[in-house]
Amino acid sequence: MSTVVVDAAFREKLLAVGSGAELRDESGQLLGRFVAASPAELYEIEGPEVSDEELDRREREDPSFTADQVMERLRELRRCL
């Protein structure tokens, strides 16, 4: 993705629109859409904290599979159809 550097005045205009805006030229042709970057706090996962002991238990007890193992299992299931 390319980067376009804007001056301070245009930056203020973009940030003033809030969540997003269409960018159009003087003839009204759509150039693109602007979506403001969100603060990282919006992406925090809410819920109970999982302890290190619980993570260790899950790692020991829950099976994990390689991509090759998953693909082989999917091929087996496909042959059953």
C-alpha positions as CSV (number, residue, x, y, z in Angstrom):
1,M,0.0,0.0,0.0
2,S,1.3,3.4,-0.9
3,T,1.6,6.3,1.6
4,V,0.3,9.8,1.0
5,V,1.6,12.5,3.4
6,V,-0.9,15.3,4.1
7,D,-0.3,18.7,5.6
8,A,-1.5,19.7,9.0
9,A,-4.6,21.5,7.7
10,F,-5.8,18.5,5.7
11,R,-5.0,16.2,8.7
12,E,-7.3,18.3,10.9
13,K,-10.1,18.1,8.3
14,L,-9.8,14.3,8.1
15,L,-9.7,13.9,11.9
16,A,-12.7,16.2,12.3
17,V,-15.0,14.0,10.2
18,G,-14.9,11.2,12.8
19,S,-15.2,7.6,11.8
20,G,-14.8,8.1,8.0
21,A,-15.4,10.1,4.9
22,E,-15.5,9.9,1.2
23,L,-12.8,11.8,-0.6
24,R,-14.0,13.4,-3.9
25,D,-12.4,15.8,-6.4
26,E,-14.0,19.1,-7.4
27,S,-16.1,17.4,-10.0
28,G,-17.6,15.1,-7.4
29,Q,-15.7,12.0,-8.6
30,L,-15.0,9.5,-5.8
31,L,-11.3,9.2,-5.2
32,G,-11.5,6.9,-2.2
33,R,-12.6,6.6,1.4
34,F,-10.8,7.6,4.6
35,V,-11.2,5.6,7.8
36,A,-9.4,7.1,10.8
37,A,-7.0,4.8,12.6
38,S,-8.4,3.6,15.9
39,P,-6.7,3.6,19.2
40,A,-5.3,0.3,20.3
41,E,-7.7,0.2,23.3
42,L,-10.6,-0.5,20.9
43,Y,-9.0,-3.9,20.2
44,E,-8.4,-5.1,23.7
45,I,-10.1,-8.4,24.5
46,E,-12.4,-8.1,27.5
47,G,-13.0,-11.0,29.8
48,P,-11.3,-13.0,32.5
49,E,-7.5,-13.2,32.4
50,V,-6.2,-16.7,31.7
51,S,-3.4,-17.8,34.1
52,D,-0.1,-19.1,33.0
53,E,-1.0,-22.5,34.6
54,E,-4.2,-22.7,32.6
55,L,-2.3,-21.9,29.4
56,D,0.2,-24.6,30.2
57,R,-2.6,-27.1,30.9
58,R,-4.3,-26.3,27.6
59,E,-1.0,-26.7,25.7
60,R,-0.5,-30.1,27.3
61,E,-4.1,-31.4,26.9
62,D,-5.4,-29.9,23.7
63,P,-4.0,-31.5,20.6
64,S,-2.4,-29.4,18.0
65,F,-1.9,-30.3,14.3
66,T,0.4,-29.2,11.5
67,A,-1.1,-27.8,8.3
68,D,-0.1,-31.0,6.6
69,Q,-2.0,-33.1,9.1
70,V,-5.1,-30.9,8.7
71,M,-5.0,-31.1,5.0
72,E,-4.6,-34.9,5.1
73,R,-7.6,-35.2,7.4
74,L,-9.7,-33.1,5.0
75,R,-8.6,-35.3,2.1
76,E,-9.8,-38.3,4.1
77,L,-13.1,-36.7,4.8
78,R,-13.6,-35.8,1.2
79,R,-13.0,-39.4,0.1
80,C,-15.8,-40.5,2.5
81,L,-18.3,-38.4,0.6
